[in-house]
Amino acid sequence: MKDAFISYASEDRPVAQQLAAGLEQSGVSVWWDRQIQVGSEWDKTIEDALASATCVVVLWTGHAKDSRWVRAEAREALNTEKVVPVMLEANAIPLAFTGIQALCFLGWEGEAGSKEFDILLSVIRAKLEGK
């Protein structure tokens, strides 16, 4: 079981990787799809990781907004009250998720010590504590 599951569009892999590395360095265990083992059923692996994570960080971009997988993962996270939406691009959040407060990461340059990252870290830690 991991603390955080990162949901993102494949085109946004570099920023997902930066975020995963920063969270791991801060003591948060992270699952993201780069950890799917060769020969495993990737869809089942994703479903299991999504179900077992304490929170789901959804990286919203134009690519993510158009991704059926990101939307499905975000919907499941919303239904299980695990969602932590992060807006990386303006107007990138689908209508179904606009009523959920998102963290604004517009202009984030991948720095683990940034104000935005510190807020995200505090939100994740609160979820881990059941708040």
QUIFEN-V404080 format. One record per pair of residues at least 6 apart in sequence whose C-alpha atoms are under 8 Angstrom apart, sorted by sequence separation. I is the first residue (numbers start at 0). J is the second residue. D is the distance in whole Angstrom. If there is no record, write none. Layout:
I_J_D / I_J_D
This chain:
22_28_7 / 23_29_6 / 35_41_6 / 49_55_7 / 63_69_6 / 64_70_7 / 76_82_5 / 86_92_7 / 110_116_7 / 111_117_8 / 22_29_7 / 63_70_7 / 7_15_7 / 107_115_7 / 35_44_7 / 73_82_7 / 5_15_7 / 19_29_6 / 104_115_6 / 19_31_8 / 57_69_8 / 103_115_7 / 32_45_7 / 102_115_8 / 5_19_8 / 84_99_8 / 86_101_6 / 57_73_6 / 84_100_7 / 85_101_5 / 86_102_6 / 87_103_7 / 88_104_8 / 89_105_7 / 84_101_5 / 85_102_5 / 86_103_5 / 87_104_5 / 88_105_6 / 102_119_7 / 30_48_7 / 55_73_8 / 83_101_7 / 84_102_6 / 85_103_6 / 86_104_6 / 87_105_5 / 83_102_8 / 85_104_6 / 86_105_7 / 87_106_7 / 87_107_8 / 55_76_6 / 30_52_8 / 54_76_8 / 49_72_7 / 3_27_7 / 5_29_7 / 2_27_6 / 3_28_6 / 4_29_6 / 5_30_6 / 6_31_7 / 57_82_7 / 59_84_7 / 2_28_5 / 3_29_5 / 4_30_5 / 5_31_5 / 55_81_6 / 56_82_6 / 57_83_6 / 58_84_6 / 59_85_6 / 60_86_7 / 1_28_5 / 2_29_6 / 3_30_6 / 4_31_6 / 49_76_8 / 54_81_4 / 55_82_5 / 56_83_5 / 57_84_5 / 58_85_5 / 59_86_5 / 60_87_6 / 61_88_7 / 64_91_6 / 1_29_6 / 2_30_8 / 53_81_7 / 54_82_6 / 55_83_6 / 56_84_6 / 57_85_6 / 58_86_6 / 59_87_6 / 60_88_5 / 63_91_8 / 64_92_6 / 1_30_6 / 54_83_7 / 56_85_7 / 58_87_7 / 59_88_7 / 60_89_8 / 61_90_8 / 64_93_6 / 61_91_5 / 60_91_5 / 59_91_6 / 60_92_7 / 59_92_6 / 83_122_8 / 83_123_8 / 15_58_8 / 4_48_7 / 4_49_6 / 81_126_8 / 1_48_8 / 0_48_7 / 4_52_6 / 3_52_6 / 4_53_8 / 6_55_7 / 11_60_8 / 1_51_7 / 2_52_5 / 3_53_6 / 4_54_6 / 5_55_6 / 6_56_6 / 7_57_6 / 8_58_8 / 0_51_5 / 1_52_5 / 2_53_5 / 3_54_5 / 4_55_5 / 5_56_5 / 6_57_5 / 7_58_5 / 11_62_8 / 0_52_6 / 1_53_7 / 2_54_6 / 3_55_6 / 4_56_6 / 5_57_6 / 6_58_6 / 7_59_7 / 8_60_8 / 10_62_7 / 3_56_7 / 5_58_7 / 8_62_6 / 8_63_5 / 7_63_6 / 8_66_6 / 8_69_7 / 7_69_6 / 6_69_6 / 6_72_7 / 6_73_7 / 54_123_7 / 54_126_7 / 53_126_7 / 54_127_8 / 53_127_6 / 21_110_8 / 22_111_8 / 21_111_5 / 18_109_7 / 17_109_6 / 18_111_8 / 14_109_7 / 22_120_7 / 3_123_8 / 2_127_7
